[in-house]
Amino acid sequence: MIKINILVLLSRFSTGRANSTSPSGRVPLYSYRPDIDGLRALAIIAVVCFHAFPSHLSGGFVGVDVFFVISGFLITQILNQQRQQDNFSLSAFYSGRIRRLFPALIIVLSACCTFGWVALLADEYKHLGKLTLASTVFVSNFVLWGETGYFDYAADAKPLLHLWSLGIEGQFYLLWPAVLWMASRARFSALGLCCGLMLVSLALNLVIAPQSPAHAFYSPVTRMWELLSGGLIAQLQQCKLNQFDSNASVSRLSAFKNNALPTIGLVLIVASAVMFDKDLSFPGIWAVVPVAGTILIIMADEQAWLNRRILSRPVLVSIGLISFPLYLWHWPILSFAKIISGTRPPWETQAALVTVAFGLAVITYRWVEQPLRYGKNLRQKTHWLFVGMIALAITGSVIFLQDGFARRHQNQLVETQLADLKFDLPDTQHWYCANATPEGPRCHATGPNPSVVVIGDSHALTIYTGLINRFKSKGEVVGLYGASDGCPPLLDVVIQDLGGDSRNCLIKGSQAIRRVISDPGIKQVILMSRGPMYTTAKGYGEVESEQFGSWVLHFKDESRGTRTNQEVFALGLARTLDALLSAGKKVTFLHDVPELGFDIRNCFSFRPLASSSRLMDPCAVSKSAFEERTQAYRLMVNQILAERPAVKVIDAAEALCDETWCYGSKDGVLLYIDDDHLSHRGADYVVKQLWDKF
């Protein structure tokens, strides 16, 4: 009861400030709508639940798309009001945005940099500094876009990951007012411009998302249609295209608009939050669902039944009022907790952390955001907020340039272990692939005309780095073909989720195999992939408990679900082996390394701030658990291999397992970079142990 009263007080505090009046004799273009704050509440609840309890609301990430539409609507509405009142000023608009965004953002970024000093390792703190700098200039979406490589940090280990959306909104705030101003000066239809730009952005999103999900997710070009759809509603309102006469037929249409449409909109938003998951090719076509739902709700009058009786309830309105600081606070709190504990905390702890985030959001809203946004001396407040953001940008730059202040906790073993986590193809190697494209299969070799080629997914890539020097000592050039993120080395096999073949396995996998078959200079082929992941469509251990749940394997000439994943993998492997053998290739099948099921960072010899009870000792997964995970897969594969005695079989697990454990670290050396990929020293170790079998 006390909590509800506090939220109601916050609602009343803001409502009095939000109302705006229009010039005499004109229809108000911007008046406070409590239902919009109620809609914000639904969006932030969805996002927080998705981050804290992803298995319970797998599509809660659509709350961000709801926020985008709301932002586009409100910003365009404010700009339209200023234009109609003939007091349009870019400087005044940007000053208002600074007072709206900077107070809470400065507090949260400062808290993260301060806490990161005592909680993070050097490489983690360096990355925090980079994202702090990027967030102060609203380009974090571009930075994160450039980090979407397969071996990047896990999402949970990035306390500022969520600020990608603020980057896109900031870019919209920067460009859209100027575009509208230029359209006004050129006497160009703002409605037509908004509609045209929205359709272009939507079209690009639909084209790019299936081919490059990271591009579509982080790029402002493919996200701007969501904000512009909100802007389009505001433009329609200004043109009074949503105003109706009072005749009977129009009244019935108005009743339908104000009652049925928002109900349909709410159903679309809730359905997408409940039914969507991370395997979707998103945003893509699926983002239209929550965006359309949001449009239908906003287009209805605030006196519509759903808007008035549900979305305008004081509790929802109050949560909507603190939605911005709550969005800023909740993810760093959850992320730092994951980093410190080494794994995702139990649900009770997650719930407590969410409660803390709510409390900090209320404090930030009431005693930081509101006093700096309103009141007297607005110009001076804007000035000091700008100075504060510059100071944070400098702080982030220093943290990054000083490599996370590694000397805070000088420890040679830790520095060595941090180096183990960095994985790149050796700089001294070169590409020797004709017509290679970013969309095509990965292609890398130690010299021209390789005679030995490794084919597979990202696990093949890691073992390749251990094979380079060994084959070089024999005078042979070794190459890497395929090695795509999440694509097995199987001819004509598609990995499809609800978003289609978003991984482009037909191109990145099959094309690589056919290239090898057609090249007479390639004599030996080594196949390696994370087979159990493809056959079960499940990750391993609590570190991957939420991943891969909707993957379906099928052949390109068959419909989805015609065969089970295991049947497709078995037949695909048989076809691939037969094709390679028929082409006269010497084929080696390399059974994969064990999946650990935990983050290798749990095995660090030292962490500044950690829950010692979560550290792995030994740094290993039990051999029985490994065998249980791989039993069905290996039984299937070994049967196929037994029918093809010409194929050499090597088991990478033999180098890492004894009778009891399969190790992720030995003698302080981290053999993995995460929960399933070998490190450089790990690959060298495995190849050294097994070299006589190659």
LINWOWO-V70233 format. One record per residue. N is the residue number from 1. SS is DSSP state (@ for helix, = for strand, . for the rest). BURIAL is b if it has 16 or more other ideal C-beta (glycine too) atoms within 10 Angstrom, else e. Layout:
n=N ss=SS burial=BURIAL
n=N ss=SS burial=BURIAL
This chain:
n=1 ss=. burial=e
n=2 ss=@ burial=e
n=3 ss=@ burial=e
n=4 ss=@ burial=e
n=5 ss=@ burial=e
n=6 ss=@ burial=e
n=7 ss=@ burial=b
n=8 ss=@ burial=e
n=9 ss=@ burial=e
n=10 ss=@ burial=b
n=11 ss=@ burial=b
n=12 ss=@ burial=e
n=13 ss=@ burial=e
n=14 ss=@ burial=b
n=15 ss=@ burial=e
n=16 ss=@ burial=e
n=17 ss=@ burial=e
n=18 ss=@ burial=e
n=19 ss=. burial=e
n=20 ss=. burial=e
n=21 ss=. burial=e
n=22 ss=. burial=e
n=23 ss=. burial=e
n=24 ss=. burial=e
n=25 ss=. burial=e
n=26 ss=. burial=e
n=27 ss=. burial=e
n=28 ss=. burial=e
n=29 ss=. burial=b
n=30 ss=. burial=b
n=31 ss=. burial=e
n=32 ss=. burial=e
n=33 ss=. burial=b
n=34 ss=@ burial=b
n=35 ss=@ burial=b
n=36 ss=@ burial=b
n=37 ss=@ burial=b
n=38 ss=@ burial=b
n=39 ss=@ burial=b
n=40 ss=@ burial=b
n=41 ss=@ burial=b
n=42 ss=@ burial=b
n=43 ss=@ burial=b
n=44 ss=@ burial=b
n=45 ss=@ burial=b
n=46 ss=@ burial=b
n=47 ss=@ burial=b
n=48 ss=@ burial=b
n=49 ss=@ burial=b
n=50 ss=@ burial=b
n=51 ss=@ burial=b
n=52 ss=@ burial=b
n=53 ss=. burial=b
n=54 ss=. burial=b
n=55 ss=. burial=e
n=56 ss=. burial=e
n=57 ss=. burial=b
n=58 ss=. burial=b
n=59 ss=. burial=b
n=60 ss=@ burial=b
n=61 ss=@ burial=b
n=62 ss=@ burial=b
n=63 ss=@ burial=b
n=64 ss=@ burial=b
n=65 ss=@ burial=b
n=66 ss=@ burial=b
n=67 ss=@ burial=b
n=68 ss=@ burial=b
n=69 ss=@ burial=b
n=70 ss=@ burial=b
n=71 ss=@ burial=b
n=72 ss=@ burial=b
n=73 ss=@ burial=b
n=74 ss=@ burial=b
n=75 ss=@ burial=b
n=76 ss=@ burial=b
n=77 ss=@ burial=b
n=78 ss=@ burial=b
n=79 ss=@ burial=b
n=80 ss=@ burial=b
n=81 ss=@ burial=b
n=82 ss=@ burial=b
n=83 ss=@ burial=b
n=84 ss=@ burial=b
n=85 ss=. burial=e
n=86 ss=. burial=e
n=87 ss=. burial=e
n=88 ss=. burial=b
n=89 ss=. burial=e
n=90 ss=@ burial=e
n=91 ss=@ burial=e
n=92 ss=@ burial=e
n=93 ss=@ burial=b
n=94 ss=@ burial=e
n=95 ss=@ burial=b
n=96 ss=@ burial=b
n=97 ss=@ burial=b
n=98 ss=@ burial=b
n=99 ss=@ burial=b
n=100 ss=@ burial=e
n=101 ss=@ burial=b
n=102 ss=@ burial=b
n=103 ss=@ burial=b
n=104 ss=@ burial=b
n=105 ss=@ burial=b
n=106 ss=@ burial=b
n=107 ss=@ burial=b
n=108 ss=@ burial=b
n=109 ss=@ burial=b
n=110 ss=@ burial=e
n=111 ss=@ burial=b
n=112 ss=@ burial=b
n=113 ss=@ burial=b
n=114 ss=@ burial=e
n=115 ss=@ burial=b
n=116 ss=@ burial=b
n=117 ss=@ burial=b
n=118 ss=@ burial=e
n=119 ss=@ burial=b
n=120 ss=. burial=b
n=121 ss=. burial=b
n=122 ss=@ burial=b
n=123 ss=@ burial=b
n=124 ss=@ burial=b
n=125 ss=@ burial=b
n=126 ss=@ burial=b
n=127 ss=@ burial=b
n=128 ss=@ burial=b
n=129 ss=@ burial=b
n=130 ss=@ burial=b
n=131 ss=@ burial=b
n=132 ss=@ burial=b
n=133 ss=@ burial=b
n=134 ss=@ burial=b
n=135 ss=@ burial=b
n=136 ss=@ burial=b
n=137 ss=. burial=e
n=138 ss=. burial=b
n=139 ss=. burial=b
n=140 ss=@ burial=b
n=141 ss=@ burial=b
n=142 ss=@ burial=b
n=143 ss=@ burial=b
n=144 ss=@ burial=b
n=145 ss=@ burial=b
n=146 ss=. burial=e
n=147 ss=. burial=b
n=148 ss=. burial=e
n=149 ss=. burial=e
n=150 ss=. burial=e
n=151 ss=. burial=b
n=152 ss=. burial=e
n=153 ss=. burial=e
n=154 ss=. burial=b
n=155 ss=@ burial=e
n=156 ss=@ burial=b
n=157 ss=@ burial=b
n=158 ss=. burial=b
n=159 ss=. burial=b
n=160 ss=. burial=b
n=161 ss=@ burial=b
n=162 ss=@ burial=b
n=163 ss=@ burial=b
n=164 ss=@ burial=b
n=165 ss=@ burial=b
n=166 ss=@ burial=b
n=167 ss=@ burial=b
n=168 ss=@ burial=b
n=169 ss=@ burial=b
n=170 ss=@ burial=b
n=171 ss=@ burial=b
n=172 ss=@ burial=b
n=173 ss=@ burial=b
n=174 ss=@ burial=e
n=175 ss=@ burial=e
n=176 ss=@ burial=b
n=177 ss=@ burial=b
n=178 ss=@ burial=e
n=179 ss=@ burial=b
n=180 ss=@ burial=b
n=181 ss=@ burial=b
n=182 ss=@ burial=e
n=183 ss=@ burial=b
n=184 ss=@ burial=e
n=185 ss=@ burial=e
n=186 ss=. burial=e
n=187 ss=. burial=e
n=188 ss=. burial=e
n=189 ss=. burial=e
n=190 ss=@ burial=b
n=191 ss=@ burial=b
n=192 ss=@ burial=e
n=193 ss=@ burial=b
n=194 ss=@ burial=b
n=195 ss=@ burial=b
n=196 ss=@ burial=e
n=197 ss=@ burial=b
n=198 ss=@ burial=b
n=199 ss=@ burial=e
n=200 ss=@ burial=e
n=201 ss=@ burial=b
n=202 ss=@ burial=b
n=203 ss=@ burial=e
n=204 ss=@ burial=b
n=205 ss=@ burial=b
n=206 ss=@ burial=b
n=207 ss=@ burial=e
n=208 ss=@ burial=b
n=209 ss=@ burial=b
n=210 ss=@ burial=b
n=211 ss=@ burial=e
n=212 ss=. burial=b
n=213 ss=@ burial=b
n=214 ss=@ burial=e
n=215 ss=@ burial=b
n=216 ss=@ burial=b
n=217 ss=@ burial=b
n=218 ss=@ burial=b
n=219 ss=. burial=b
n=220 ss=@ burial=b
n=221 ss=@ burial=e
n=222 ss=@ burial=b
n=223 ss=@ burial=b
n=224 ss=@ burial=b
n=225 ss=@ burial=b
n=226 ss=@ burial=b
n=227 ss=@ burial=b
n=228 ss=@ burial=b
n=229 ss=@ burial=b
n=230 ss=@ burial=b
n=231 ss=@ burial=b
n=232 ss=@ burial=b
n=233 ss=@ burial=b
n=234 ss=@ burial=b
n=235 ss=@ burial=b
n=236 ss=@ burial=b
n=237 ss=@ burial=b
n=238 ss=@ burial=b
n=239 ss=. burial=e
n=240 ss=. burial=e
n=241 ss=. burial=e
n=242 ss=. burial=e
n=243 ss=. burial=e
n=244 ss=. burial=e
n=245 ss=. burial=e
n=246 ss=. burial=e
n=247 ss=. burial=e
n=248 ss=@ burial=e
n=249 ss=@ burial=e
n=250 ss=@ burial=e
n=251 ss=@ burial=e
n=252 ss=@ burial=e
n=253 ss=@ burial=e
n=254 ss=@ burial=b
n=255 ss=@ burial=e
n=256 ss=@ burial=e
n=257 ss=@ burial=b
n=258 ss=@ burial=b
n=259 ss=@ burial=e
n=260 ss=@ burial=e
n=261 ss=@ burial=b
n=262 ss=@ burial=b
n=263 ss=@ burial=b
n=264 ss=@ burial=e
n=265 ss=@ burial=b
n=266 ss=@ burial=b
n=267 ss=@ burial=e
n=268 ss=@ burial=b
n=269 ss=@ burial=b
n=270 ss=@ burial=b
n=271 ss=@ burial=e
n=272 ss=@ burial=b
n=273 ss=@ burial=b
n=274 ss=@ burial=e
n=275 ss=@ burial=e
n=276 ss=. burial=b
n=277 ss=. burial=b
n=278 ss=. burial=b
n=279 ss=. burial=b
n=280 ss=. burial=b
n=281 ss=. burial=b
n=282 ss=. burial=b
n=283 ss=. burial=b
n=284 ss=. burial=b
n=285 ss=. burial=b
n=286 ss=. burial=b
n=287 ss=@ burial=b
n=288 ss=@ burial=b
n=289 ss=@ burial=b
n=290 ss=@ burial=b
n=291 ss=@ burial=b
n=292 ss=@ burial=b
n=293 ss=@ burial=b
n=294 ss=@ burial=b
n=295 ss=@ burial=b
n=296 ss=@ burial=b
n=297 ss=@ burial=b
n=298 ss=@ burial=b
n=299 ss=@ burial=b
n=300 ss=. burial=b
n=301 ss=. burial=e
n=302 ss=. burial=b
n=303 ss=. burial=e
n=304 ss=. burial=b
n=305 ss=@ burial=e
n=306 ss=@ burial=b
n=307 ss=@ burial=b
n=308 ss=@ burial=b
n=309 ss=@ burial=e
n=310 ss=@ burial=b
n=311 ss=@ burial=b
n=312 ss=. burial=b
n=313 ss=. burial=b
n=314 ss=@ burial=b
n=315 ss=@ burial=e
n=316 ss=@ burial=b
n=317 ss=@ burial=b
n=318 ss=@ burial=b
n=319 ss=@ burial=b
n=320 ss=@ burial=b
n=321 ss=@ burial=b
n=322 ss=. burial=b
n=323 ss=@ burial=b
n=324 ss=@ burial=b
n=325 ss=@ burial=b
n=326 ss=@ burial=b
n=327 ss=@ burial=b
n=328 ss=@ burial=b
n=329 ss=@ burial=b
n=330 ss=@ burial=b
n=331 ss=@ burial=b
n=332 ss=@ burial=b
n=333 ss=@ burial=b
n=334 ss=@ burial=b
n=335 ss=@ burial=b
n=336 ss=@ burial=b
n=337 ss=@ burial=b
n=338 ss=@ burial=b
n=339 ss=@ burial=b
n=340 ss=@ burial=b
n=341 ss=@ burial=b
n=342 ss=. burial=b
n=343 ss=. burial=b
n=344 ss=. burial=b
n=345 ss=. burial=b
n=346 ss=. burial=e
n=347 ss=@ burial=e
n=348 ss=@ burial=e
n=349 ss=@ burial=e
n=350 ss=@ burial=b
n=351 ss=@ burial=e
n=352 ss=@ burial=e
n=353 ss=@ burial=b
n=354 ss=@ burial=b
n=355 ss=@ burial=e
n=356 ss=@ burial=e
n=357 ss=@ burial=b
n=358 ss=@ burial=b
n=359 ss=@ burial=e
n=360 ss=@ burial=b
n=361 ss=@ burial=b
n=362 ss=@ burial=b
n=363 ss=@ burial=e
n=364 ss=@ burial=b
n=365 ss=@ burial=b
n=366 ss=@ burial=b
n=367 ss=@ burial=e
n=368 ss=@ burial=e
n=369 ss=@ burial=b
n=370 ss=@ burial=b
n=371 ss=@ burial=e
n=372 ss=@ burial=b
n=373 ss=@ burial=b
n=374 ss=. burial=e
n=375 ss=. burial=e
n=376 ss=. burial=e
n=377 ss=. burial=e
n=378 ss=@ burial=e
n=379 ss=@ burial=e
n=380 ss=@ burial=e
n=381 ss=@ burial=b
n=382 ss=@ burial=b
n=383 ss=@ burial=e
n=384 ss=@ burial=e
n=385 ss=@ burial=b
n=386 ss=@ burial=e
n=387 ss=@ burial=e
n=388 ss=@ burial=b
n=389 ss=@ burial=b
n=390 ss=@ burial=e
n=391 ss=@ burial=e
n=392 ss=@ burial=b
n=393 ss=@ burial=b
n=394 ss=@ burial=e
n=395 ss=@ burial=b
n=396 ss=@ burial=b
n=397 ss=@ burial=e
n=398 ss=@ burial=e
n=399 ss=@ burial=b
n=400 ss=@ burial=b
n=401 ss=@ burial=e
n=402 ss=. burial=e
n=403 ss=. burial=e
n=404 ss=. burial=b
n=405 ss=. burial=e
n=406 ss=@ burial=b
n=407 ss=@ burial=e
n=408 ss=@ burial=e
n=409 ss=@ burial=e
n=410 ss=. burial=e
n=411 ss=. burial=b
n=412 ss=@ burial=e
n=413 ss=@ burial=e
n=414 ss=@ burial=b
n=415 ss=@ burial=e
n=416 ss=@ burial=e
n=417 ss=@ burial=b
n=418 ss=@ burial=b
n=419 ss=@ burial=e
n=420 ss=@ burial=b
n=421 ss=. burial=b
n=422 ss=. burial=e
n=423 ss=. burial=b
n=424 ss=. burial=e
n=425 ss=. burial=e
n=426 ss=. burial=e
n=427 ss=. burial=e
n=428 ss=. burial=e
n=429 ss=. burial=b
n=430 ss== burial=e
n=431 ss=. burial=e
n=432 ss=. burial=b
n=433 ss=. burial=b
n=434 ss=. burial=e
n=435 ss=. burial=e
n=436 ss=. burial=e
n=437 ss=. burial=e
n=438 ss=. burial=e
n=439 ss=. burial=e
n=440 ss=. burial=b
n=441 ss=. burial=b
n=442 ss== burial=b
n=443 ss== burial=b
n=444 ss== burial=b
n=445 ss== burial=b
n=446 ss=. burial=b
n=447 ss=. burial=e
n=448 ss=. burial=e
n=449 ss=. burial=e
n=450 ss=. burial=b
n=451 ss=. burial=b
n=452 ss== burial=b
n=453 ss== burial=b
n=454 ss== burial=b
n=455 ss== burial=b
n=456 ss== burial=b
n=457 ss== burial=b
n=458 ss=@ burial=b
n=459 ss=@ burial=b
n=460 ss=@ burial=b
n=461 ss=@ burial=b
n=462 ss=@ burial=b
n=463 ss=@ burial=b
n=464 ss=@ burial=b
n=465 ss=@ burial=b
n=466 ss=@ burial=b
n=467 ss=@ burial=b
n=468 ss=@ burial=b
n=469 ss=@ burial=e
n=470 ss=@ burial=e
n=471 ss=@ burial=b
n=472 ss=@ burial=e
n=473 ss=@ burial=e
n=474 ss=. burial=e
n=475 ss=. burial=e
n=476 ss=. burial=b
n=477 ss=. burial=b
n=478 ss== burial=b
n=479 ss== burial=b
n=480 ss== burial=b
n=481 ss== burial=b
n=482 ss== burial=b
n=483 ss== burial=b
n=484 ss== burial=b
n=485 ss=. burial=b
n=486 ss=. burial=b
n=487 ss=. burial=b
n=488 ss=. burial=b
n=489 ss=. burial=b
n=490 ss=. burial=b
n=491 ss=. burial=b
n=492 ss=. burial=b
n=493 ss== burial=b
n=494 ss== burial=b
n=495 ss== burial=b
n=496 ss== burial=b
n=497 ss== burial=b
n=498 ss=. burial=b
n=499 ss=. burial=b
n=500 ss== burial=b
n=501 ss=. burial=b
n=502 ss=. burial=b
n=503 ss=. burial=b
n=504 ss=. burial=b
n=505 ss=@ burial=b
n=506 ss=@ burial=b
n=507 ss=@ burial=b
n=508 ss=@ burial=b
n=509 ss=@ burial=b
n=510 ss=@ burial=b
n=511 ss=@ burial=b
n=512 ss=@ burial=b
n=513 ss=@ burial=b
n=514 ss=@ burial=e
n=515 ss=@ burial=b
n=516 ss=@ burial=b
n=517 ss=@ burial=b
n=518 ss=@ burial=e
n=519 ss=. burial=b
n=520 ss=. burial=e
n=521 ss=. burial=e
n=522 ss=. burial=b
n=523 ss=. burial=e
n=524 ss== burial=b
n=525 ss== burial=b
n=526 ss== burial=b
n=527 ss== burial=b
n=528 ss== burial=b
n=529 ss=. burial=b
n=530 ss=. burial=b
n=531 ss=@ burial=b
n=532 ss=@ burial=b
n=533 ss=@ burial=b
n=534 ss=@ burial=b
n=535 ss=@ burial=b
n=536 ss=@ burial=b
n=537 ss=. burial=b
n=538 ss=. burial=e
n=539 ss=. burial=b
n=540 ss=. burial=b
n=541 ss=. burial=b
n=542 ss=@ burial=e
n=543 ss=@ burial=b
n=544 ss=@ burial=b
n=545 ss=. burial=e
n=546 ss=. burial=e
n=547 ss=. burial=b
n=548 ss=. burial=b
n=549 ss=. burial=b
n=550 ss=. burial=e
n=551 ss=. burial=b
n=552 ss== burial=b
n=553 ss== burial=b
n=554 ss== burial=b
n=555 ss== burial=b
n=556 ss=. burial=e
n=557 ss=. burial=e
n=558 ss=. burial=e
n=559 ss=. burial=e
n=560 ss=. burial=e
n=561 ss=. burial=e
n=562 ss=. burial=e
n=563 ss=. burial=b
n=564 ss=. burial=e
n=565 ss=@ burial=b
n=566 ss=@ burial=b
n=567 ss=@ burial=e
n=568 ss=@ burial=b
n=569 ss=@ burial=b
n=570 ss=@ burial=b
n=571 ss=@ burial=b
n=572 ss=@ burial=b
n=573 ss=@ burial=b
n=574 ss=@ burial=b
n=575 ss=@ burial=b
n=576 ss=@ burial=b
n=577 ss=@ burial=b
n=578 ss=@ burial=e
n=579 ss=@ burial=e
n=580 ss=@ burial=b
n=581 ss=@ burial=e
n=582 ss=@ burial=e
n=583 ss=. burial=b
n=584 ss=. burial=e
n=585 ss=. burial=b
n=586 ss== burial=b
n=587 ss== burial=b
n=588 ss== burial=b
n=589 ss== burial=b
n=590 ss== burial=b
n=591 ss== burial=b
n=592 ss=. burial=b
n=593 ss=. burial=b
n=594 ss=. burial=b
n=595 ss=. burial=b
n=596 ss=. burial=b
n=597 ss=. burial=b
n=598 ss=. burial=b
n=599 ss=. burial=b
n=600 ss=@ burial=b
n=601 ss=@ burial=b
n=602 ss=@ burial=b
n=603 ss=@ burial=b
n=604 ss=. burial=b
n=605 ss=. burial=e
n=606 ss=. burial=e
n=607 ss=. burial=b
n=608 ss=. burial=b
n=609 ss=. burial=e
n=610 ss=. burial=b
n=611 ss=. burial=e
n=612 ss=@ burial=e
n=613 ss=@ burial=e
n=614 ss=@ burial=e
n=615 ss=. burial=b
n=616 ss=. burial=b
n=617 ss=. burial=e
n=618 ss=. burial=e
n=619 ss=. burial=b
n=620 ss== burial=b
n=621 ss== burial=b
n=622 ss== burial=e
n=623 ss=@ burial=b
n=624 ss=@ burial=e
n=625 ss=@ burial=b
n=626 ss=@ burial=b
n=627 ss=@ burial=e
n=628 ss=@ burial=e
n=629 ss=@ burial=b
n=630 ss=@ burial=b
n=631 ss=@ burial=e
n=632 ss=@ burial=e
n=633 ss=@ burial=b
n=634 ss=@ burial=b
n=635 ss=@ burial=e
n=636 ss=@ burial=b
n=637 ss=@ burial=b
n=638 ss=@ burial=e
n=639 ss=@ burial=e
n=640 ss=@ burial=b
n=641 ss=@ burial=b
n=642 ss=@ burial=e
n=643 ss=. burial=e
n=644 ss=. burial=e
n=645 ss=. burial=e
n=646 ss=. burial=e
n=647 ss=. burial=b
n=648 ss== burial=e
n=649 ss== burial=b
n=650 ss== burial=b
n=651 ss== burial=b
n=652 ss=@ burial=b
n=653 ss=@ burial=b
n=654 ss=@ burial=e
n=655 ss=@ burial=b
n=656 ss=. burial=b
n=657 ss== burial=b
n=658 ss=. burial=e
n=659 ss=. burial=e
n=660 ss=. burial=e
n=661 ss== burial=b
n=662 ss== burial=b
n=663 ss== burial=b
n=664 ss=. burial=b
n=665 ss== burial=b
n=666 ss== burial=e
n=667 ss=. burial=e
n=668 ss=. burial=e
n=669 ss== burial=b
n=670 ss== burial=b
n=671 ss=. burial=b
n=672 ss== burial=b
n=673 ss=. burial=b
n=674 ss=. burial=b
n=675 ss=. burial=b
n=676 ss=. burial=b
n=677 ss=. burial=b
n=678 ss== burial=b
n=679 ss=. burial=b
n=680 ss=@ burial=b
n=681 ss=@ burial=b
n=682 ss=@ burial=b
n=683 ss=@ burial=b
n=684 ss=@ burial=b
n=685 ss=@ burial=b
n=686 ss=@ burial=b
n=687 ss=@ burial=b
n=688 ss=@ burial=e
n=689 ss=@ burial=e
n=690 ss=@ burial=b
n=691 ss=@ burial=e
n=692 ss=@ burial=e
n=693 ss=@ burial=e
n=694 ss=. burial=b
